[in-house]
């Protein structure tokens, strides 16, 4: 190898400046097209395929993204350099609720609602917003150094992707696994849609626990017998259809089957027994309001109790709330408590802290209400997902997450896959309102079809209309490993190898991808699932942009470079949770300078070396030569094992200590003397080059920019383009 002038205009006389290097290096990689596995040099038989967890088009890079994508990039770069045909499939998610919320907020500034615009014009506005802001996070991922195959980039609302999503719905429906039912769901009055349990966030609230006397119905009417019910939501008692007690509770066992009188309303309601009732909560007796509590709904189903809805979709009291109709929930609560006091029904009230569920997008309190939704049956799909993990076709790392995985599957409920918003995959469902009797949607007739039905409504003879509802975003992202791919890619790049993701979407996304892959592709979508930790604030709390505790990794990249940022993130990723310490970023910057200075020393002292082959290993002539080569071999093996075991922080630390102490502090210092000895200098130069190149290769997955830049400064004048990106180690 003969050395030439720097392609990237590197000036080793100056300190390392990532700002002047990183964008140029990334452009160099894009020009090479080596992010595309079909363009990689050499014969590559083994494949390594990673599916990027889809960032929302509404988002910008946060520390969780930075950790997640740095881990993936390390793995992809490592296996690419190991000679694998590597594919990292990138894309973005349309984020139905989040995106609609963003666009609605923009419209509110103009004094416009989506209902004034109508669905078609609103969707046009969303697409305009997506084109303007939707690629921000993609460009930020490139700044981080992500080596994904951008030529295969997909968006979950792409035409081909959308087609596959709707085909999946029809497929499930034709198998009898999708049905429409009325259930109590988590409803966001602000977003106007149902949410799954996994999409809720919780906040602690200072409230009250009210103890209310429910009179018992007696034959003679003598004496005043009652049962005390404890509740945090007195406003929903207007919809009570029973009082519940635990049949093992000796205090109330004798009352099961008797009748209580609902205060303020006078309705007779039964006292029922159910083991799901917590004896230790409040008085041990609970009001059963099936229309406004999911547990109460389940108890009602078992006891054939009626549903009486008193809160509507806007979060206001409805006509069943009598004189409280039209009031906001909070307003009704105050008046109902006051009336209970005045009429002698309120026994006492206590201060009470409890967690209330909120919408994960807008933060509004959730109202459980009855709603017609489309459900996907989970029994057989859950069995698929359990079987492949039990048989180790899919391995979850760390292993302790298997327990969480199975707990959810063992208690799984049918999945409410419909959402009452406009942005998303519109259900391939067609209907005519006149086919349902007024207020009796049980008789609604639907046609499920990808195309508009040619037949017309038998009642009014008008064409069928398409449902305005859309599919849950997680339904479409569950198909991510294969939806929208060309047939050739489905054949060549499915199933994948590894999925890297955060624990909070293990059930939301990972489980669903696994059973979807088995159902539609006959194989699970990946062999390994690596669950990484969560980046917390220094005092151990979740980072939050709204609370001002979030950290923007782009600021670190702008100030210290992507390599230093990646170093700081991975250095701390030793355990499941990371209490963020930015001093590791400064350590990363210093390490980059150390690498830079070491490379400068090697380059200055090896300018006259010719015909050096990158992978040629020289033989030792001195004790120091032997030590560095033996230790290099050890660290190479150790690094390989650590990376393949997902112990990336440990691998980085091994490389750091070897480079800094054994190579720089020891061997480079020794080489200064050996370079003055005519008998040793030529071989010492070869060892310096060999060790430096081997270390650049091993460090490349972690610190891709500086290592590629230094490698390019040593490229031969042969005219053949070489990249550290594809060097084998």
C-alpha positions in Angstrom: 0.0 0.0 0.0 1.3 3.4 -0.9 -0.1 6.4 1.0 -1.6 9.4 -0.7 -3.1 12.8 -0.1 -6.2 12.7 2.1 -9.5 12.2 0.3 -11.3 14.0 3.1 -8.7 16.8 3.4 -7.7 15.5 6.8 -5.2 17.8 8.6 -3.5 15.7 11.2 -1.7 18.8 12.5 -5.0 20.1 13.8 -7.1 18.6 16.6 -9.8 16.3 15.4 -12.9 18.3 14.3 -16.0 16.1 13.8 -18.0 18.9 12.2 -15.7 19.1 9.2 -15.5 15.3 8.8 -18.7 13.5 9.7 -21.0 14.7 6.9 -18.3 14.1 4.3 -17.8 10.6 5.6 -21.5 9.8 5.5 -21.7 11.1 1.9 -18.8 8.8 1.1 -20.8 5.8 2.4 -23.9 6.8 0.5 -21.8 7.0 -2.7 -20.5 3.5 -2.1 -24.1 2.2 -2.0 -22.8 -0.4 0.5 -25.7 0.1 2.9 -27.6 -1.9 0.3 -26.7 -5.6 0.8 -27.1 -6.3 -3.0 -24.2 -4.0 -3.7 -21.7 -5.3 -1.1 -18.4 -6.6 -2.4 -17.3 -10.2 -2.2 -19.3 -13.4 -2.0 -21.5 -13.3 1.0 -23.6 -16.3 1.8 -24.8 -15.7 5.4 -27.3 -12.9 5.9 -27.8 -10.6 8.9 -31.1 -8.7 8.8 -32.4 -6.1 11.2 -35.8 -4.4 11.2 -35.7 -0.8 12.5 -38.3 0.0 15.2 -40.3 2.6 13.4 -40.0 6.1 14.6 -43.1 8.2 14.4 -43.2 10.8 11.6 -44.2 13.3 14.3 -41.0 12.7 16.2 -37.5 14.0 16.5 -34.5 12.1 17.9 -34.5 11.5 21.6 -32.1 9.6 23.8 -34.1 6.4 23.5 -33.9 6.5 19.7 -30.2 7.3 20.0 -29.5 4.3 22.2 -31.7 2.0 20.1 -30.3 2.9 16.8 -26.7 3.0 18.0 -27.0 -0.6 19.2 -28.5 -1.6 15.9 -25.8 0.2 13.9 -23.0 -1.5 15.9 -24.5 -4.9 15.2 -25.1 -4.2 11.5 -21.6 -2.7 10.9 -20.0 -5.6 12.9 -21.8 -8.3 10.8 -21.2 -6.4 7.6 -17.4 -6.5 8.4 -17.7 -10.2 9.3 -18.7 -10.9 5.7 -22.4 -11.2 6.1 -24.9 -9.9 3.6 -26.4 -7.3 5.9 -29.7 -5.5 5.5 -31.1 -2.9 7.9 -34.6 -2.0 6.9 -35.6 1.5 7.8 -38.9 3.3 7.8 -41.3 5.6 9.6 -44.7 5.0 11.1 -47.7 7.2 10.3 -48.6 7.4 14.0 -52.3 7.8 13.6 -53.4 9.4 16.8 -50.2 11.4 17.3 -50.1 12.9 13.8 -53.8 13.7 13.7 -53.3 15.5 17.1 -50.4 17.5 15.7 -52.3 18.6 12.6 -55.5 19.4 14.6 -53.5 21.7 16.9 -52.1 23.5 13.8 -55.6 23.9 12.5 -56.8 25.2 15.8 -54.4 28.1 15.5 -56.3 29.1 12.4 -59.7 28.6 14.1 -60.6 25.5 12.0 -61.7 22.0 13.1 -61.2 18.9 11.1 -65.0 18.5 11.0 -65.3 21.8 9.2 -62.8 20.7 6.6 -64.2 17.2 6.1 -62.3 14.0 5.9 -60.8 14.4 2.4 -59.4 17.9 2.9 -58.2 17.0 6.4 -56.2 14.1 5.0 -54.7 16.4 2.4 -53.6 18.7 5.3 -52.0 15.7 7.1 -50.0 14.7 4.0 -48.8 18.3 3.6 -47.7 18.2 7.2 -46.0 14.9 6.7 -44.0 16.2 3.7 -42.9 19.2 5.6 -42.0 17.6 9.0 -42.0 13.8 8.5 -38.4 13.4 7.5 -36.8 15.3 10.3 -36.0 12.2 12.3 -34.6 10.4 9.3 -32.1 13.1 8.7 -31.2 13.0 12.4 -30.6 9.3 12.2 -28.2 9.9 9.4 -26.4 12.4 11.6 -26.0 9.6 14.2 -24.3 7.4 11.6 -27.1 4.9 10.9 -26.1 2.6 8.1 -29.6 1.5 7.0 -30.5 0.7 3.4 -32.3 3.9 2.6 -33.1 2.6 -0.9 -35.6 0.3 0.8 -37.1 2.9 3.1 -40.8 2.4 3.7 -43.6 4.5 5.2 -46.6 2.7 6.7 -49.0 4.7 4.6 -47.2 3.9 1.3 -49.6 2.5 -1.3 -48.1 -1.0 -1.3 -47.8 -1.1 2.5 -51.4 0.0 2.9 -52.5 -2.6 0.5 -50.9 -5.3 2.5 -52.4 -4.0 5.7 -56.0 -4.0 4.3 -55.4 -7.5 2.9 -54.4 -8.7 6.4 -57.7 -7.3 7.8 -59.7 -9.1 5.1 -57.7 -12.3 5.7 -58.4 -12.3 9.4 -62.1 -11.5 8.8 -62.5 -14.3 6.3 -61.0 -16.7 8.9 -63.6 -15.6 11.4 -61.0 -14.0 13.6 -62.3 -10.4 13.3 -65.7 -9.4 14.7 -67.5 -6.3 15.7 -68.6 -6.0 19.3 -69.7 -3.6 22.0 -67.2 -3.4 24.9 -66.1 -1.0 27.5 -62.9 0.6 26.1 -60.4 3.2 27.1 -61.8 6.3 25.5 -60.0 9.7 25.0 -62.6 12.5 24.9 -60.0 14.8 23.3 -58.8 12.5 20.5 -62.2 11.0 20.1 -61.0 7.4 19.8 -60.4 4.2 21.8 -57.0 3.3 23.1 -55.5 0.0 24.2 -54.3 -0.6 27.8 -50.8 -0.5 26.5 -51.3 3.0 25.1 -52.2 4.6 28.4 -50.0 6.6 30.6 -50.6 7.1 34.3 -50.3 10.0 36.6 -50.7 10.2 40.4 -53.6 12.3 41.5 -54.6 13.6 45.0 -58.3 12.7 45.3 -60.8 11.4 47.8 -62.3 8.1 48.6 -66.0 8.5 49.3 -67.9 6.0 51.5 -71.5 5.9 50.4 -74.4 4.0 52.2 -76.5 1.9 49.8 -79.8 1.0 51.7 -80.8 -2.7 51.6 -84.3 -3.6 50.5 -86.1 -5.2 53.4 -89.6 -6.8 53.7 -90.9 -5.0 56.8 -89.0 -1.8 56.2 -88.1 -1.6 59.9 -84.6 -0.4 60.9 -82.1 1.1 58.5 -79.9 -1.6 57.0 -77.3 -0.6 54.4 -74.0 -1.7 52.8 -71.2 0.8 52.6 -69.6 1.2 49.2 -66.2 3.0 48.7 -65.6 4.8 45.4 -63.3 7.3 43.8 -65.9 8.1 41.1 -69.2 9.0 42.7 -70.3 10.6 39.4 -70.6 7.2 37.7 -72.9 5.7 40.5 -75.9 6.9 38.4 -75.0 4.0 36.1 -74.6 1.4 38.8 -76.3 -1.9 38.1 -75.0 -3.9 41.1 -73.0 -3.9 44.3 -70.1 -6.3 44.3 -68.4 -8.2 47.1 -65.9 -10.9 47.3 -67.6 -14.2 48.2 -64.7 -15.0 50.6 -65.3 -11.9 52.6 -67.1 -13.0 55.8 -68.5 -9.5 56.3 -70.7 -9.6 53.2 -71.1 -13.3 52.2 -74.6 -13.4 53.7 -75.7 -10.4 51.6 -75.0 -12.0 48.2 -78.3 -12.3 46.3 -80.0 -9.5 48.3 -81.1 -6.2 46.8 -79.7 -2.7 47.4 -81.3 0.6 46.6 -79.2 2.9 44.5 -78.9 6.3 46.3 -80.3 9.4 44.5 -81.8 7.2 41.8 -83.9 4.7 43.7 -83.1 1.8 41.3 -83.1 -1.7 42.8 -79.7 -3.4 42.1 -78.5 -6.9 43.2 -75.6 -7.6 45.4 -73.3 -10.1 43.5 -70.2 -12.0 44.5 -67.0 -12.1 42.5 -63.5 -13.2 43.4 -62.0 -10.4 41.3 -63.1 -7.9 43.9 -60.4 -6.7 46.3 -61.5 -7.2 49.9 -58.9 -4.7 51.1 -59.9 -1.8 49.0 -62.0 0.8 50.9 -65.0 -1.0 52.6 -64.5 -4.2 50.6 -67.8 -3.5 48.8 -67.7 -2.0 45.3 -70.3 -0.3 43.1 -70.5 -2.1 39.8 -70.8 0.3 36.9 -70.4 -1.9 33.8 -70.5 1.0 31.4 -67.6 2.9 32.9 -65.1 0.4 34.3 -63.5 -2.5 32.4 -63.4 -4.8 35.5 -67.1 -4.0 36.2 -67.9 -4.7 32.6 -66.4 -8.2 33.0 -68.3 -8.8 36.2 -71.5 -7.6 34.4 -70.9 -10.1 31.6 -70.6 -13.0 34.1 -73.7 -11.9 36.0 -75.8 -10.7 33.0 -76.1 -7.2 34.3 -77.3 -4.4 32.1 -75.1 -1.5 31.0 -76.3 2.0 31.7 -74.0 4.7 30.2 -74.0 8.1 32.0 -70.8 9.7 30.4 -70.7 10.3 26.7 -67.8 10.4 24.1 -67.1 14.1 24.9 -66.5 13.4 28.6 -69.9 14.9 29.6 -72.8 13.5 31.5 -75.6 12.2 29.2 -79.3 12.0 29.5 -79.1 8.9 31.8 -77.6 11.2 34.4 -80.9 13.0 34.9 -80.5 16.5 36.2 -76.8 16.3 35.9 -77.0 15.8 32.1 -74.7 18.1 30.1 -72.3 18.7 32.9 -68.6 18.0 32.7 -67.5 15.0 34.8 -65.7 17.1 37.4 -68.8 19.4 37.8 -71.2 16.5 38.2 -68.9 14.9 40.8 -69.0 18.0 43.1 -72.8 18.3 42.9 -73.4 14.5 43.4 -71.1 14.5 46.5 -73.0 17.5 47.9 -76.4 15.8 47.3 -75.2 12.6 49.0 -74.2 14.6 52.0 -77.5 16.5 52.2 -79.5 13.3 51.9 -77.5 11.4 54.5 -76.0 8.9 52.2 -72.3 9.9 52.6 -70.8 8.2 55.5 -67.3 9.7 55.3 -64.6 10.8 52.8 -60.8 10.2 53.0 -57.8 11.7 51.2 -56.7 9.2 48.6 -53.8 9.1 46.2 -54.2 7.0 43.1 -53.0 6.6 39.6 -55.4 7.8 36.8 -55.0 6.7 33.2 -54.4 9.4 30.6 -54.1 9.5 26.8 -50.5 8.8 25.8 -50.7 11.6 23.2 -52.7 14.5 24.5 -52.6 13.8 28.2 -56.4 14.0 28.7 -57.9 11.7 31.4 -59.3 8.5 29.9 -63.0 7.7 30.3 -64.0 4.0 30.1 -67.2 3.9 28.0 -69.1 1.3 26.0 -68.2 1.5 22.3 -68.7 -0.5 19.1 -65.3 -1.7 18.0 -63.7 -4.2 15.7 -61.8 -6.9 17.6 -59.2 -9.5 16.5 -59.5 -12.8 18.3 -56.2 -13.6 20.2 -56.5 -17.2 21.3 -54.8 -18.9 18.4 -52.4 -16.0 17.6 -51.2 -16.0 21.3 -50.5 -19.7 21.0 -48.3 -19.0 18.0 -46.3 -16.4 19.9 -45.8 -18.6 22.9 -44.8 -21.7 20.9 -41.9 -20.1 19.1 -40.3 -18.7 22.2 -40.8 -21.9 24.2 -39.2 -23.8 21.3 -36.4 -21.2 21.2 -37.1 -20.4 17.5 -37.2 -16.8 18.9 -34.8 -16.0 21.8 -35.4 -13.0 24.0 -32.4 -11.2 25.6 -32.1 -10.6 28.5 -34.0 -13.8 29.5 -35.9 -12.1 32.3 -38.1 -10.4 29.7 -39.5 -13.8 28.7 -41.6 -13.7 31.9 -43.2 -10.4 30.9 -43.8 -11.8 27.4 -45.6 -14.9 28.7 -47.5 -13.1 31.4 -49.1 -10.8 28.8 -49.9 -13.7 26.5 -51.4 -15.8 29.2 -53.8 -13.1 30.2 -54.4 -11.7 26.7 -57.8 -10.3 25.6 -59.1 -9.8 22.2 -57.5 -6.9 20.5 -59.6 -3.8 19.7 -58.1 -2.9 16.3 -60.3 0.0 15.3 -59.8 3.7 16.0 -62.2 6.5 15.6 -59.9 8.9 13.8 -59.3 9.8 10.2 -55.6 9.5 9.6 -54.7 5.9 9.1 -55.6 2.8 7.2 -59.4 3.2 6.6 -61.2 0.0 7.3 -62.2 -2.0 4.2 -65.7 -2.1 5.6 -68.8 -1.0 3.8 -72.3 -0.4 5.2 -75.6 1.6 5.0 -77.1 3.2 8.1 -80.7 2.4 7.1 -80.0 -1.3 7.5 -79.8 -0.9 11.2 -82.8 -0.1 13.4 -82.6 3.1 15.2 -80.3 2.9 18.3 -79.9 -0.8 17.7 -76.5 -1.3 16.0 -76.5 -5.0 16.8 -78.4 -5.3 13.5 -75.9 -3.3 11.4 -75.0 -5.2 8.3 -71.4 -4.8 7.0 -69.6 -6.0 3.9 -65.8 -6.5 4.3 -64.1 -6.0 0.9 -61.0 -4.3 -0.5 -63.2 -2.9 -3.3 -66.4 -1.0 -3.0 -69.4 -3.4 -3.3 -71.3 -3.3 -6.6 -74.5 -4.3 -4.8 -76.6 -1.6 -3.3 -78.5 -1.3 0.0 -81.6 -3.6 -0.2 -83.6 -1.0 1.8 -82.8 2.4 0.3 -81.1 1.2 -2.9 -78.2 3.5 -2.4 -74.5 2.6 -2.7 -72.8 1.3 0.4 -70.6 3.8 2.2 -67.1 3.1 3.6 -66.6 3.1 7.4 -64.7 6.2 8.5 -62.9 4.2 11.2 -59.2 3.3 10.8 -57.0 0.5 12.0 -54.9 0.8 15.2 -51.4 1.9 14.2 -50.0 -1.2 16.0 -52.0 -3.4 13.6 -50.1 -2.0 10.6 -46.7 -1.9 12.3 -47.2 -5.6 13.3 -46.7 -6.3 9.6 -43.5 -4.3 9.4 -41.0 -7.1 8.6 -42.8 -7.9 5.4 -45.6 -5.4 4.4 -44.8 -3.4 1.4 -41.7 -5.4 0.4 -41.3 -6.6 -3.1 -41.7 -10.3 -3.6 -38.0 -10.7 -4.3 -37.2 -9.0 -1.0 -39.8 -11.1 0.9 -38.0 -14.2 -0.4 -34.5 -13.0 0.1 -34.8 -10.9 3.3 -37.5 -12.6 5.4 -37.2 -13.8 8.1 -34.7 -11.4 9.7 -32.1 -12.1 12.3 -32.3 -9.6 15.1 -34.8 -7.0 16.5 -33.5 -4.4 19.0 -36.1 -2.5 20.9 -37.2 -1.0 24.2 -39.1 -3.0 26.8 -42.2 -0.7 26.7 -43.2 -2.0 23.3 -42.4 -5.7 23.9 -46.2 -6.5 24.0 -47.4 -3.5 21.9 -45.2 -4.4 19.0 -42.8 -7.4 19.3 -45.5 -10.0 20.2 -47.7 -8.8 17.4 -44.9 -8.9 14.8 -44.2 -12.5 15.9 -47.7 -13.8 15.5 -48.3 -11.8 12.3 -45.1 -13.1 10.7 -46.2 -16.7 11.5 -49.7 -16.1 10.2 -48.8 -14.5 6.9 -45.2 -15.7 6.2 -45.3 -19.1 8.0 -42.2 -18.2 10.0 -41.4 -15.8 12.9 -39.9 -12.6 11.7 -36.6 -12.8 13.6 -34.5 -15.2 15.6 -33.3 -12.8 18.4 -35.0 -10.0 20.3 -32.7 -7.8 22.3 -34.4 -5.6 24.9 -32.2 -2.7 25.8 -32.5 -0.4 28.9 -34.2 3.0 29.3 -32.3 6.2 29.4 -33.4 8.0 32.6 -32.5 11.3 34.1 -29.6 11.5 36.5 -31.9 11.1 39.4 -33.6 8.0 37.9 -36.8 9.5 36.4 -38.1 9.0 32.9 -37.0 11.7 30.5 -39.9 14.0 29.4 -39.7 16.8 26.9 -43.0 18.3 28.3 -41.4 18.4 31.8 -38.2 19.8 30.5 -36.2 16.7 31.6 -35.6 15.4 28.1 -32.2 15.6 26.4 -31.8 16.2 22.7 -28.9 14.0 21.4 -28.6 16.2 18.4 -27.2 18.9 20.6 -24.4 16.5 21.7 -23.8 15.6 18.0 -23.5 19.3 17.1 -21.2 20.1 20.0 -19.0 16.9 20.2 -19.8 14.8 17.1 -21.7 11.6 16.5 -18.8 9.3 17.6 -18.4 11.0 21.0 -22.2 10.8 21.5 -22.4 7.1 20.5 -19.4 6.4 22.8 -21.1 8.2 25.7 -24.4 6.3 25.2 -23.0 2.8 24.8 -20.4 3.3 27.6 -23.3 3.6 30.0 -25.4 0.8 28.6 -24.1 -1.8 31.1 -27.4 -2.5 32.9 -31.1 -2.3 32.0 -31.6 1.3 33.1 -29.2 4.2 32.4 -29.0 7.1 34.7 -27.7 9.7 32.2 -24.3 11.1 32.8 -23.0 13.4 30.1 -19.4 13.2 31.3 -19.2 10.0 29.2 -19.7 12.2 26.1 -16.6 14.3 27.2 -14.8 11.0 27.7 -15.8 10.0 24.1 -14.4 13.3 22.8 -11.1 12.7 24.5 -10.9 9.2 23.2 -11.5 10.4 19.7 -8.6 12.8 20.1 -6.4 9.9 21.4 -7.3 7.8 18.3 -6.6 10.8 16.1 -3.2 11.5 17.7 -2.2 7.8 17.5 -3.1 7.7 13.8 -1.1 10.8 13.2 2.0 9.2 14.9 1.6 6.1 12.8 1.1 7.9 9.6 4.1 10.2 10.1 6.3 7.3 10.8 5.2 5.0 8.1 5.1 7.2 5.0 7.8 5.2 3.3 6.0 1.9 3.7 5.0 0.4 0.3 3.0 -2.6 -0.8 1.5 -3.1 2.7 -1.6 -5.3 2.7 -4.3 -4.3 5.2 -4.7 -7.8 6.6 -1.1 -8.8 6.6 0.1 -9.8 10.1 3.8 -9.1 10.7 5.9 -11.3 12.9 7.3 -10.0 16.2 11.0 -9.3 16.6 11.0 -8.0 20.2 9.3 -8.9 23.4 7.1 -5.8 23.1 6.1 -6.8 19.6 5.0 -10.2 20.8 3.0 -8.8 23.7 1.0 -6.3 21.6 0.2 -8.9 19.0 -0.8 -11.5 21.5 -2.9 -9.0 23.5 -4.5 -7.8 20.2 -5.6 -11.3 19.3 -7.1 -11.7 22.8 -9.0 -8.4 22.6 -10.2 -9.2 19.1 -11.7 -12.5 20.3 -13.2 -10.9 23.4 -14.7 -8.1 21.4 -16.3 -10.5 19.0 -17.8 -12.6 21.8 -19.1 -9.6 23.6 -20.8 -8.1 20.5 -22.4 -11.3 19.6 -23.7 -11.7 23.2 -25.2 -8.1 23.0 -22.7 -7.0 25.7 -21.8 -3.9 23.7 -20.7 -1.7 26.7 -18.3 -4.3 27.8 -16.9 -4.7 24.3 -16.4 -0.9 24.0 -14.6 -0.8 27.3 -12.2 -3.6 26.4 -11.3 -1.7 23.2 -11.0 1.6 25.0 -8.5 0.2 27.6 -6.5 -1.7 25.0 -6.2 1.2 22.6 -5.4 3.8 25.3 -3.1 1.9 27.5 -1.7 -1.1 25.7 -1.3 0.4 22.2 -0.8 4.1 23.0 0.8 4.2 26.4 2.9 1.1 26.0 3.6 0.0 22.4 3.7 3.4 20.7 6.0 4.6 23.4 8.2 1.5 22.9 8.1 1.9 19.1 9.7 5.4 19.4 12.9 3.6 20.5 12.5 0.7 18.0 12.1 3.1 15.1 15.6 4.5 15.8 17.1 1.0 15.5 17.9 0.1 11.9 17.3 -3.6 12.6 13.8 -3.1 14.0 12.4 0.0 12.4 10.9 -1.6 9.3 9.2 -4.4 11.2 8.0 -1.9 13.8 6.3 0.2 11.2 4.5 -2.9 9.9 3.3 -3.7 13.4 2.2 -0.1 14.0 0.1 -0.2 10.8 -1.3 -3.7 11.5 -2.3 -2.9 15.0 -3.8 0.4 14.1 -5.8 -1.0 11.2 -7.1 -3.9 13.3 -8.2 -1.5 16.0 -9.8 0.8 13.5 -11.8 -2.2 12.3 -12.9 -3.2 15.8 -13.7 0.3 16.8 -15.6 1.1 13.5 -19.0 -0.3 14.6 -18.8 1.9 17.7 -17.1 5.0 16.3 -17.7 4.8 12.5 -16.9 8.4 11.4 -13.4 8.9 12.8 -12.3 5.3 12.0 -13.5 5.6 8.4 -11.9 9.0 8.0 -8.5 7.8 9.3 -8.7 4.7 7.1 -9.4 6.8 4.1 -6.3 8.8 4.8 -4.3 5.6 4.3 -6.0 4.4 1.1 -3.7 3.4 -1.8 -3.3 5.3 -5.0 -4.3 2.3 -7.1 -7.6 4.0 -7.9 -9.6 1.2 -6.3 -12.0 2.6 -3.8 -11.8 0.9 -0.4 -13.9 1.5 2.7 -13.4 0.5 6.3 -17.1 -0.1 6.2 -16.6 -3.4 4.3 -13.1 -4.4 5.6 -13.1 -7.9 7.2 -11.8 -8.4 10.7 
